């Protein structure tokens, strides 16, 4: 199985603290665990407190497919993540 590292850069509709709490909540973490995905890093920009980055690792295509599925948009946005304008970079080793 190929492991993919996915980096999302995006704007927030809420505070970074609210976003981080949402992402670290037990419900979210158990959902990621079921998908075989680890949240590697969550951080905010030093220049813009409304901009965040998340680095995930998991099976190839899993996060990309979830993020690109229009049905998951409301789930993504519930965290404060602004869907539109998200920059996605994907890496494999």
Backbone as numpy.savetxt, mean C-alpha at the origin, in Angstrom:
# Nx Ny Nz CAx CAy CAz Cx Cy Cz
8.58 -19.80 -6.52 7.73 -18.61 -6.52 8.63 -17.35 -6.52
8.29 -16.44 -7.38 9.02 -15.18 -7.46 8.42 -14.18 -6.47
9.30 -13.55 -5.68 8.86 -12.53 -4.73 8.99 -11.17 -5.40
7.92 -10.41 -5.33 7.90 -9.07 -5.90 7.90 -8.04 -4.77
8.68 -7.00 -4.95 8.65 -5.85 -4.05 7.90 -4.75 -4.79
6.84 -4.26 -4.19 6.00 -3.23 -4.80 6.09 -1.97 -3.97
6.38 -0.85 -4.64 6.49 0.44 -3.96 5.37 1.34 -4.47
4.58 1.85 -3.55 3.48 2.77 -3.88 3.82 4.15 -3.32
3.79 5.16 -4.17 3.95 6.56 -3.75 2.64 7.26 -4.03
2.07 7.94 -3.05 0.72 8.48 -3.22 0.44 9.62 -2.25
-0.64 10.33 -2.52 -1.12 11.41 -1.65 -2.12 10.83 -0.65
-2.26 11.50 0.47 -3.20 11.10 1.53 -4.35 12.09 1.63
-5.54 11.56 1.92 -6.70 12.41 2.16 -6.88 12.67 3.67
-6.11 11.96 4.48 -6.16 12.14 5.94 -4.74 12.40 6.43
-4.50 12.30 7.72 -3.15 12.51 8.23 -2.33 11.23 8.07
-1.02 11.39 8.08 -0.15 10.22 8.00 -0.40 9.28 9.19
-0.59 9.85 10.37 -0.85 9.04 11.56 -2.09 8.18 11.42
-3.14 8.76 10.85 -4.39 8.00 10.63 -4.15 6.88 9.62
-3.42 7.20 8.56 -3.13 6.19 7.54 -2.31 5.04 8.14
-1.27 5.39 8.86 -0.39 4.39 9.46 -1.16 3.48 10.42
-2.03 4.07 11.24 -2.84 3.29 12.18 -3.74 2.31 11.44
-4.35 2.78 10.35 -5.23 1.93 9.54 -4.44 0.74 8.98
-3.27 1.03 8.42 -2.47 -0.02 7.79 -1.94 -1.03 8.80
-1.65 -0.57 10.01 -1.10 -1.46 11.03 -2.17 -2.16 11.86
-3.43 -1.86 11.60 -4.53 -2.49 12.35 -4.53 -4.00 12.10
-4.96 -4.74 13.09 -4.97 -6.20 13.03 -5.73 -6.72 11.81
-6.87 -6.10 11.51 -7.69 -6.54 10.38 -6.92 -6.44 9.06
-6.23 -5.32 8.85 -5.46 -5.14 7.61 -4.29 -6.10 7.56
-3.58 -6.23 8.66 -2.41 -7.10 8.69 -2.79 -8.56 8.47
-3.93 -8.99 9.00 -4.34 -10.38 8.78 -4.75 -10.59 7.32
-5.35 -9.57 6.69 -5.69 -9.66 5.27 -4.41 -9.80 4.43
-3.41 -8.98 4.74 -2.14 -9.07 4.01 -1.50 -10.44 4.21
-1.55 -10.93 5.44 -0.94 -12.23 5.76 -1.61 -13.34 4.94
-2.94 -13.30 4.82 -3.67 -14.29 4.02 -3.21 -14.28 2.56
-2.85 -13.10 2.06 -2.40 -12.97 0.67 -0.92 -13.30 0.52
-0.23 -13.53 1.63 1.20 -13.80 1.59 2.03 -12.55 1.41
1.46 -11.41 1.83 2.10 -10.11 1.62 2.59 -9.55 2.96
3.80 -8.99 2.93 4.34 -8.32 4.11 4.42 -6.82 3.83
4.04 -6.01 4.81 4.24 -4.57 4.73 5.65 -4.33 5.24
6.52 -3.97 4.32 7.94 -3.83 4.61 8.26 -2.48 5.21
7.57 -1.44 4.74 7.88 -0.07 5.15 6.68 0.83 4.89
6.39 1.72 5.83 5.39 2.78 5.64 6.07 4.07 6.08
6.08 5.07 5.21 6.73 6.32 5.58 6.07 7.52 4.93
6.37 8.70 5.48 5.83 9.93 4.89 6.97 10.79 4.39
6.65 11.62 3.42 7.63 12.52 2.82 8.05 13.60 3.82
9.33 13.93 3.82 9.81 15.05 4.64 9.35 16.38 4.06
9.15 16.42 2.74 8.76 17.66 2.05 7.26 17.91 2.05
6.47 16.84 2.09 5.02 16.97 1.97 4.34 15.97 2.91
3.80 16.43 4.05 3.20 15.51 5.02 1.96 14.78 4.50
1.44 15.19 3.34 0.29 14.51 2.74 0.71 13.47 1.70
2.02 13.19 1.61 2.52 12.20 0.67 3.14 11.05 1.43
2.80 9.82 1.03 3.29 8.63 1.72 3.85 7.62 0.73
4.65 6.71 1.27 5.20 5.59 0.52 4.98 4.33 1.33
4.61 3.27 0.63 4.51 1.96 1.27 5.29 0.98 0.41
6.06 0.12 1.07 6.79 -0.93 0.36 6.24 -2.27 0.86
5.75 -3.06 -0.08 5.20 -4.38 0.21 6.09 -5.44 -0.44
6.11 -6.63 0.13 6.71 -7.78 -0.53 5.72 -8.92 -0.49
5.62 -9.61 -1.63 4.71 -10.75 -1.72 4.87 -11.46 -3.05
4.02 -12.45 -3.29 4.09 -13.17 -4.55 3.92 -12.22 -5.75
4.61 -12.54 -6.84 4.58 -11.69 -8.03 3.14 -11.43 -8.48
2.85 -10.20 -8.81 1.56 -9.70 -9.33 0.45 -9.55 -8.29
0.57 -10.12 -7.10 -0.54 -10.09 -6.14 -0.97 -8.65 -5.82
-0.03 -7.82 -5.40 -0.41 -6.45 -5.03 -0.81 -5.62 -6.23
-0.11 -5.79 -7.32 -0.45 -5.05 -8.54 -1.87 -5.38 -8.98
-2.22 -6.68 -9.00 -3.56 -7.10 -9.42 -4.64 -6.56 -8.49
-4.37 -6.56 -7.20 -5.33 -6.03 -6.24 -5.52 -4.53 -6.47
-4.40 -3.84 -6.61 -4.47 -2.39 -6.76 -5.14 -1.98 -8.08
-4.94 -2.75 -9.13 -5.49 -2.40 -10.44 -6.96 -2.80 -10.59
-7.48 -3.59 -9.66 -8.87 -4.03 -9.71 -9.78 -2.91 -9.22
-10.69 -2.41 -10.09 -11.56 -1.29 -9.68 -12.41 -1.60 -8.45
-12.69 -2.87 -8.20 -13.52 -3.25 -7.04 -12.80 -2.98 -5.72
-11.48 -2.93 -5.75 -10.75 -2.70 -4.50 -10.50 -1.23 -4.23
-10.85 -0.36 -5.18 -10.61 1.08 -5.01 -11.21 1.63 -3.71
-12.48 1.31 -3.37 -13.04 1.84 -2.10 -12.27 1.34 -0.86
-11.75 0.12 -0.92 -10.99 -0.44 0.20 -9.67 0.31 0.34
-9.01 0.53 -0.80 -7.74 1.28 -0.80 -7.97 2.68 -0.25
-9.02 3.35 -0.73 -9.27 4.74 -0.34 -9.77 4.87 1.10
-10.32 3.80 1.68 -10.78 3.84 3.07 -9.62 4.13 4.02
-8.41 3.80 3.60 -7.22 4.02 4.44 -6.76 5.47 4.44
-7.26 6.25 3.46 -6.78 7.62 3.28 -5.88 7.74 2.06
-5.60 6.60 1.44 -4.78 6.55 0.22 -5.59 7.11 -0.95
-5.09 8.16 -1.59 -5.76 8.71 -2.77 -5.31 7.90 -3.98
-6.26 7.18 -4.53 -6.03 6.22 -5.62 -5.43 6.89 -6.85
-6.06 7.99 -7.26 -5.61 8.67 -8.48 -4.23 9.28 -8.28
-3.36 9.06 -9.24 -2.02 9.63 -9.18 -1.01 8.77 -8.45
-1.41 7.60 -8.00 -0.48 6.71 -7.31 0.59 6.23 -8.29
1.84 6.33 -7.85 2.95 5.82 -8.66 3.31 4.44 -8.12
3.30 3.45 -9.01 3.61 2.08 -8.63 4.91 1.66 -9.30
5.88 1.19 -8.53 7.05 0.57 -9.12 7.16 -0.84 -8.56
7.56 -1.76 -9.44 7.59 -3.19 -9.08 8.99 -3.73 -9.35
9.47 -4.55 -8.43 10.83 -5.08 -8.50 10.83 -6.57 -8.18
11.64 -7.34 -8.88 11.81 -8.75 -8.54 13.30 -9.06 -8.46
13.62 -10.10 -7.68 15.03 -10.51 -7.57 15.15 -11.98 -7.93
